[in-house]
């Protein structure tokens, strides 16, 4: 699974600040999904 290896390597090489930013975004996305917001562009349709 080379794509998984590439993704892991990309995360492993991130700075602590970049990794924290990435985690913050994932947590916000998860909170949005749990709240029922699954597509930010759905309002435009």
N, C-alpha and C positions, 0 to 999 in steps of 0.2 A: 504494500500500500504506500507507494511513493508520495501521494498527495498528503497523506496523514503525516509522513515523515517531514515533508516540507512545512506543513502547518506547525508541527511541534518545534522544528528548528527555528522558524520565524518567531514563535513565542519565547523560546529559550534565549534568543539573542536580543530581545527587547530590553531596554533600560527599565529600571524599577518604575520610573515615572510613567513611561509609555505603557507598561504592563498594568499599572494601577488605573490609568485612563481607560484602557481596554476593558478591564473588569468593571469599572463604573458604567461604561456604555452597555455592557452585557446585562448588568443588574437593572438598569433603566429599561432596557428592552424587555426583560423578563417581567418587570412590574407592569409595563404597558400591556403585554400579552395577557397577564393574569387579570388585568382590569378590563380586557375585552378590546383593546386597541390593537388590531393586527395589521392594519395597512394605513400608514399616515396619509396616503393619497386617496383613500376611499371617499373623503369629503368632496373631492373634486369631480367625482363621476356623476 
